[in-house]
Amino acid sequence: MISELSQSAMRVQEYLAARGHALRVVELADSTRTAADAAKAIGCEVAQIVKSLVFRAKDSGRPVLVVASGVNRVDEAKVAALLGEPVGKADAAFVRECTGFAIGGVPPVGHAEQIVTIMDEDLQQYVEIWAAAGTPHAVFRLTPDILRELAEPIVARIAQD
């Protein structure tokens, strides 16, 4: 574990603290860029890893953040049905512009702009979950209830069947 947080991870830590949560961001020596990498570095199940995926609504151009379990693939058609317009994966520049973070370190909260967030209902079955915290090495542990409180997401079944 790295004792001093990077600037991006510190932004996430400050966001959490400003909202009254004593959640602790940690930076690990091993990469947490993918759900499998994160689970290995943390020592938890891949299913407990929160994937934060940014999509771009094709008609309006607005960003959409989808948070899902690390073992699930997101069904873009289900996301589109919730939004009322088709979506596509966002490119790296768009992700950084709207979240303030690079792909591989996008947290589920604390973004540069307000983003519509959709949370896969599958995450609610876990006692604790782990999310990226601003860099490909930073994570924080939380509960599904805290994630819902902070992100104010639309909760729905969005995993592929």
C-alpha positions as CSV (number, residue, x, y, z in Angstrom):
1,M,0.0,0.0,0.0
2,I,1.2,3.5,-0.8
3,S,1.0,5.9,2.1
4,E,0.6,9.2,0.3
5,L,-2.3,9.6,-2.1
6,S,-1.9,10.9,-5.6
7,Q,-3.8,14.1,-6.6
8,S,-6.6,12.2,-8.3
9,A,-7.1,9.8,-5.4
10,M,-7.0,12.7,-3.0
11,R,-9.8,14.3,-4.9
12,V,-11.9,11.2,-4.3
13,Q,-10.9,11.1,-0.6
14,E,-11.9,14.7,-0.2
15,Y,-15.2,14.2,-1.9
16,L,-16.1,11.3,0.4
17,A,-15.0,13.2,3.5
18,A,-17.0,16.3,2.4
19,R,-20.1,14.1,2.4
20,G,-19.6,12.8,5.9
21,H,-18.1,9.4,5.1
22,A,-15.1,8.0,6.8
23,L,-14.4,5.8,3.8
24,R,-10.7,5.5,3.1
25,V,-9.1,5.6,-0.3
26,V,-6.0,3.4,-0.6
27,E,-3.5,3.2,-3.4
28,L,-2.0,-0.2,-4.0
29,A,1.3,-1.2,-5.6
30,D,-0.6,-3.5,-8.0
31,S,-2.8,-2.2,-10.7
32,T,-6.6,-2.1,-10.2
33,R,-7.3,-1.1,-13.8
34,T,-9.5,-4.1,-14.6
35,A,-12.0,-5.8,-12.2
36,A,-9.8,-9.0,-12.2
37,D,-6.7,-7.0,-11.4
38,A,-8.5,-5.1,-8.6
39,A,-9.9,-8.3,-7.0
40,K,-6.5,-9.9,-7.0
41,A,-4.8,-6.8,-5.5
42,I,-7.5,-6.4,-2.8
43,G,-8.1,-10.1,-2.1
44,C,-11.9,-10.1,-2.8
45,E,-14.1,-11.7,-5.3
46,V,-14.3,-10.1,-8.8
47,A,-18.1,-9.7,-8.3
48,Q,-17.4,-7.3,-5.4
49,I,-15.5,-4.9,-7.7
50,V,-17.6,-1.9,-9.0
51,K,-16.9,-1.3,-12.7
52,S,-17.5,2.3,-13.6
53,L,-18.2,2.5,-17.3
54,V,-18.9,5.8,-19.1
55,F,-21.2,5.7,-22.1
56,R,-22.3,8.6,-24.4
57,A,-25.9,8.9,-25.3
58,K,-26.0,9.0,-29.1
59,D,-28.8,11.5,-29.5
60,S,-28.2,14.0,-26.7
61,G,-24.4,13.4,-26.4
62,R,-24.7,13.4,-22.6
63,P,-22.5,11.2,-20.5
64,V,-24.0,8.2,-18.7
65,L,-22.1,6.4,-16.0
66,V,-23.0,2.7,-15.5
67,V,-21.7,1.0,-12.3
68,A,-21.9,-2.8,-12.4
69,S,-20.4,-5.8,-10.7
70,G,-17.0,-6.8,-12.0
71,V,-18.3,-10.2,-13.3
72,N,-21.2,-8.8,-15.3
73,R,-21.2,-7.5,-18.9
74,V,-23.5,-4.4,-19.3
75,D,-26.4,-4.8,-21.8
76,E,-26.3,-1.6,-23.8
77,A,-29.9,-2.2,-25.0
78,K,-31.1,-2.2,-21.4
79,V,-29.2,1.0,-20.7
80,A,-30.7,2.6,-23.8
81,A,-34.2,1.5,-22.8
82,L,-33.8,3.2,-19.4
83,L,-32.6,6.4,-21.0
84,G,-34.9,6.5,-24.0
85,E,-32.0,6.8,-26.5
86,P,-29.2,4.6,-27.8
87,V,-25.8,4.7,-26.1
88,G,-22.3,3.8,-27.1
89,K,-19.0,3.5,-25.3
90,A,-17.3,6.8,-24.6
91,D,-13.7,7.4,-25.8
92,A,-10.9,8.3,-23.4
93,A,-11.0,12.0,-24.0
94,F,-14.8,12.2,-23.4
95,V,-14.4,10.1,-20.2
96,R,-11.7,12.4,-18.8
97,E,-13.6,15.6,-19.8
98,C,-16.9,14.6,-18.1
99,T,-15.5,12.7,-15.1
100,G,-12.1,14.4,-14.5
101,F,-10.5,10.9,-14.4
102,A,-8.8,8.6,-16.9
103,I,-10.2,5.2,-17.9
104,G,-9.1,2.6,-15.4
105,G,-9.5,4.9,-12.5
106,V,-13.0,6.4,-12.8
107,P,-14.7,6.3,-9.5
108,P,-18.5,6.0,-9.2
109,V,-18.7,9.4,-7.6
110,G,-17.0,12.8,-7.5
111,H,-16.9,13.7,-11.1
112,A,-16.1,16.9,-12.9
113,E,-19.8,17.3,-13.9
114,Q,-23.1,15.9,-12.9
115,I,-23.6,12.6,-14.6
116,V,-26.7,10.4,-14.9
117,T,-25.7,7.2,-13.1
118,I,-27.2,3.7,-13.5
119,M,-26.4,1.1,-10.9
120,D,-26.8,-2.6,-11.7
121,E,-29.1,-4.1,-9.1
122,D,-26.8,-7.1,-8.9
123,L,-24.4,-5.0,-6.7
124,Q,-27.0,-4.8,-3.9
125,Q,-26.4,-8.5,-2.9
126,Y,-22.9,-7.8,-1.5
127,V,-22.1,-6.7,2.0
128,E,-19.1,-4.7,0.8
129,I,-17.9,-3.6,-2.6
130,W,-14.8,-1.9,-3.9
131,A,-14.6,0.9,-6.3
132,A,-11.9,2.8,-8.2
133,A,-10.8,6.0,-6.6
134,G,-9.2,8.1,-9.3
135,T,-6.2,6.2,-10.5
136,P,-5.6,2.6,-11.8
137,H,-4.0,1.9,-8.4
138,A,-6.6,3.5,-6.0
139,V,-9.7,2.0,-4.5
140,F,-12.1,2.4,-1.7
141,R,-14.4,0.0,0.2
142,L,-18.0,0.9,0.6
143,T,-21.5,-0.7,0.8
144,P,-24.2,-0.7,-1.8
145,D,-26.3,1.5,0.4
146,I,-23.5,4.1,0.6
147,L,-23.0,3.9,-3.2
148,R,-26.8,4.6,-3.7
149,E,-26.7,7.5,-1.2
150,L,-23.6,9.1,-2.9
151,A,-24.3,8.5,-6.5
152,E,-28.2,8.7,-6.5
153,P,-28.4,6.2,-9.3
154,I,-31.2,4.7,-11.2
155,V,-31.1,1.1,-9.9
156,A,-32.0,-1.5,-12.5
157,R,-31.1,-4.8,-14.0
158,I,-28.6,-3.9,-16.7
159,A,-26.4,-7.0,-16.9
160,Q,-26.5,-9.2,-19.9
161,D,-28.7,-12.3,-19.4
